[in-house]
Amino acid sequence: MTEVPPEQACPIAPVVDIVFSRWTTPILWTLNEYGRQRFVELERRITTITPKVLTQRLRQLERDGLVIRTYHPEVPPRVEYEISELGRSLASLFVALTDWSVNLAKVEQARAAYDAKQLTRRRRT
């Protein structure tokens, strides 16, 4: 039996790398929610992303097959982005994560309790 490197031991690690890299979920959510969008429309809806990063993420999502880029040879040229069928296949995953989000208050409580414990420990030393 061959030994599996630790970074490959978890079968969902590659999925997490693709789907949950920074800005992927807001872009896919926006395209799924609002349909086909021009670059400027995406930029307006995802206000905290820079144009450079949006360009990079859109290229990566197109490369991964999650987004379709359509170039219209007009004057001026028009480019539109839409979520692909492969991208839409992530919908059940996003629904499950949305359902889990009811636990965020518990996460905040756990963080506060942890931080309070750490503060108490620091005061003792």
The 8 nearest C-alpha neighbors of each residue, nearest first, counted from 0:
[[1, 2, 3, 4, 8, 5, 7, 9],
 [2, 0, 3, 4, 8, 5, 7, 6],
 [1, 3, 4, 0, 5, 8, 7, 6],
 [2, 4, 8, 5, 1, 7, 6, 0],
 [3, 5, 7, 6, 8, 2, 1, 9],
 [6, 4, 8, 7, 3, 9, 2, 12],
 [5, 7, 4, 8, 9, 12, 3, 13],
 [8, 6, 5, 4, 9, 3, 10, 12],
 [9, 7, 5, 6, 3, 10, 4, 12],
 [8, 10, 11, 7, 12, 6, 5, 13],
 [11, 9, 12, 8, 7, 13, 14, 6],
 [10, 12, 14, 9, 13, 15, 16, 7],
 [11, 13, 15, 14, 9, 10, 16, 7],
 [14, 12, 16, 15, 11, 17, 10, 7],
 [15, 13, 11, 17, 16, 12, 18, 19],
 [14, 16, 12, 19, 18, 13, 17, 11],
 [17, 15, 13, 14, 20, 19, 18, 12],
 [18, 16, 14, 15, 19, 20, 13, 63],
 [19, 17, 15, 20, 16, 14, 23, 24],
 [20, 18, 15, 16, 17, 23, 21, 24],
 [19, 21, 16, 23, 18, 17, 22, 15],
 [20, 22, 23, 19, 24, 56, 25, 18],
 [23, 21, 25, 24, 26, 20, 56, 19],
 [24, 22, 26, 25, 21, 20, 27, 19],
 [23, 25, 27, 26, 22, 28, 19, 18],
 [26, 24, 28, 22, 27, 23, 29, 45],
 [25, 27, 29, 23, 24, 28, 22, 30],
 [28, 26, 24, 30, 29, 25, 31, 23],
 [27, 29, 25, 31, 26, 30, 24, 32],
 [30, 28, 32, 26, 31, 27, 33, 25],
 [31, 29, 34, 27, 33, 28, 32, 82],
 [30, 32, 28, 29, 34, 33, 27, 82],
 [31, 33, 29, 30, 28, 34, 27, 35],
 [34, 32, 30, 29, 31, 35, 36, 28],
 [35, 33, 30, 31, 32, 81, 36, 82],
 [34, 36, 81, 80, 30, 79, 33, 37],
 [37, 35, 80, 79, 40, 34, 41, 81],
 [36, 38, 79, 40, 39, 78, 80, 41],
 [37, 39, 41, 40, 42, 36, 79, 78],
 [40, 38, 42, 41, 37, 43, 36, 44],
 [41, 39, 43, 37, 42, 38, 36, 44],
 [42, 40, 44, 38, 43, 39, 45, 36],
 [41, 43, 39, 45, 40, 44, 46, 38],
 [44, 42, 40, 41, 46, 45, 39, 38],
 [43, 45, 41, 42, 46, 40, 29, 39],
 [46, 44, 42, 43, 47, 41, 48, 25],
 [45, 47, 43, 44, 48, 42, 49, 41],
 [46, 48, 45, 49, 42, 44, 43, 50],
 [49, 47, 46, 45, 53, 52, 50, 42],
 [48, 50, 52, 51, 53, 47, 42, 46],
 [51, 49, 53, 52, 54, 48, 42, 55],
 [52, 50, 54, 49, 53, 55, 48, 56],
 [51, 53, 55, 49, 54, 50, 56, 48],
 [54, 52, 50, 56, 55, 51, 57, 49],
 [55, 53, 51, 57, 52, 56, 50, 58],
 [56, 54, 52, 58, 53, 57, 59, 51],
 [55, 57, 59, 53, 58, 54, 60, 52],
 [58, 56, 60, 54, 59, 55, 53, 61],
 [59, 57, 61, 55, 56, 60, 62, 54],
 [58, 60, 62, 56, 61, 57, 63, 55],
 [61, 59, 63, 57, 65, 62, 66, 58],
 [60, 62, 66, 64, 58, 59, 63, 67],
 [61, 63, 59, 60, 64, 58, 65, 66],
 [64, 62, 60, 61, 65, 59, 66, 17],
 [65, 63, 61, 62, 66, 60, 85, 83],
 [66, 64, 86, 60, 83, 85, 63, 61],
 [67, 65, 82, 61, 83, 60, 81, 64],
 [68, 66, 81, 80, 83, 61, 82, 69],
 [69, 67, 80, 79, 66, 70, 81, 61],
 [70, 68, 79, 78, 80, 67, 71, 77],
 [69, 71, 78, 77, 72, 68, 79, 76],
 [70, 72, 77, 73, 76, 78, 69, 79],
 [73, 71, 76, 70, 77, 74, 75, 78],
 [74, 72, 76, 75, 71, 77, 70, 78],
 [75, 73, 76, 72, 77, 71, 78, 70],
 [74, 76, 73, 77, 72, 71, 78, 70],
 [77, 75, 73, 74, 72, 71, 78, 70],
 [76, 78, 71, 70, 73, 75, 79, 72],
 [79, 77, 70, 69, 71, 37, 76, 68],
 [80, 78, 37, 69, 36, 68, 35, 70],
 [81, 79, 68, 36, 35, 67, 37, 69],
 [82, 80, 35, 67, 66, 30, 34, 83],
 [81, 83, 66, 86, 30, 65, 67, 31],
 [84, 82, 86, 66, 65, 85, 67, 87],
 [83, 85, 87, 86, 88, 82, 65, 66],
 [84, 86, 88, 83, 87, 65, 64, 89],
 [87, 85, 65, 83, 84, 88, 82, 89],
 [88, 86, 84, 89, 85, 90, 83, 82],
 [87, 89, 85, 86, 90, 84, 91, 92],
 [90, 88, 87, 92, 91, 86, 93, 85],
 [91, 89, 93, 92, 88, 87, 94, 86],
 [92, 90, 94, 93, 89, 95, 88, 96],
 [93, 91, 95, 89, 90, 94, 96, 88],
 [92, 94, 96, 90, 95, 91, 97, 89],
 [95, 93, 91, 97, 96, 92, 90, 98],
 [96, 94, 98, 92, 93, 97, 91, 99],
 [97, 95, 99, 93, 98, 94, 100, 92],
 [96, 98, 94, 100, 99, 95, 93, 101],
 [97, 99, 95, 96, 100, 94, 101, 93],
 [100, 98, 96, 101, 97, 102, 95, 103],
 [99, 101, 102, 97, 103, 98, 96, 104],
 [102, 100, 99, 103, 98, 104, 97, 105],
 [103, 101, 100, 105, 104, 99, 106, 98],
 [104, 102, 106, 105, 100, 101, 107, 99],
 [103, 105, 107, 106, 102, 108, 101, 100],
 [106, 104, 108, 102, 103, 107, 109, 101],
 [105, 107, 103, 109, 104, 108, 110, 102],
 [106, 108, 104, 110, 105, 109, 111, 103],
 [109, 107, 105, 111, 106, 110, 112, 104],
 [108, 110, 106, 112, 107, 111, 113, 105],
 [111, 109, 107, 113, 108, 112, 114, 106],
 [110, 112, 114, 108, 113, 109, 115, 107],
 [113, 111, 109, 115, 110, 114, 108, 116],
 [112, 114, 110, 116, 115, 111, 109, 117],
 [113, 115, 117, 111, 116, 112, 110, 118],
 [114, 116, 118, 112, 113, 117, 111, 119],
 [117, 115, 113, 119, 114, 118, 112, 120],
 [118, 116, 114, 120, 119, 115, 121, 113],
 [117, 119, 115, 121, 116, 120, 114, 122],
 [118, 120, 116, 122, 117, 121, 115, 123],
 [121, 119, 117, 123, 118, 122, 116, 124],
 [122, 120, 118, 124, 123, 119, 117, 116],
 [121, 123, 119, 120, 124, 118, 117, 116],
 [124, 122, 120, 121, 119, 118, 117, 116],
 [123, 121, 122, 120, 119, 118, 117, 116]]
